[in-house]
Amino acid sequence: MLQSGIWQTNSSVISAGGAVLVVDPAYFPRELDAIAAAARAAGQVAAVAFTHGHWDHVMGHAALPDASVWLSSVLDRAIADDDPRAAQHLADARDFDGRWYVPRPHGHRWPTARRAVADGEALALGPLTVRALHLPGHSPDGLALRIGGALWCGDYLSPCEIPFVDDAAAYRATLARLRGELADAVEVIPGHGPRLTAAEARTICDEDLAYLDRLLAARDATAAAAIPLPRAADVPGMREHHAANCAKVGPPRP
Ligand SMILES: [Zn+2]
């Protein structure tokens, strides 16, 4: 696992029987060069996988141009249909890179060699089986990967941040599903932050379920705003994320 200088974004290089899968290669050019070198040293790069379409997870495929990209069928359709949300993710990356003078020699674009993955689908990586799960809630296009006891879950169960909610009911259902996966998982690799034991991930899962339940049950906007954050309360911007969650989920302002 390699970790980016931005938001502890995780990139994983998984090698099995000479076949290599790279999950969420991110983010800066120097980091992508290192990830590509590590992947090529580990074997034949069979695929890149996106856990979801947010800009900080999807720029690295250009560093591994021969690999096809596994992504949820939801994201694949959004890209194919020129959905405004897919366009916004590229615009967000362009904006960030422009602001911080980050060179992006291959441009800001989606991969053309895409492999849409269905919920519950099993894919082969050398001798291993990769099981895919659709995980909406943080975004409509979430994709978790399960290989043996290891679970890659994208932007859920991060020890660094609170839930960023797109659809609260879907987010809740996804956490319940992840809770089931954790029953026989050994380790969890979240999109951001250190890898977790299953027990640590379970704790985060329960905290996030409680947070969402309180958000969904809040009587009014004041009560929603007063809900304590499950973690990272001192991280700049996290209270704004909570306010965004309230605006999306909580009761209407009087
Ligand atoms: Zn995200």
Residues whose N, C-alpha, C, O or C-beta is under 5 A from the ligand:
A	BS01	ZN	H54 D155
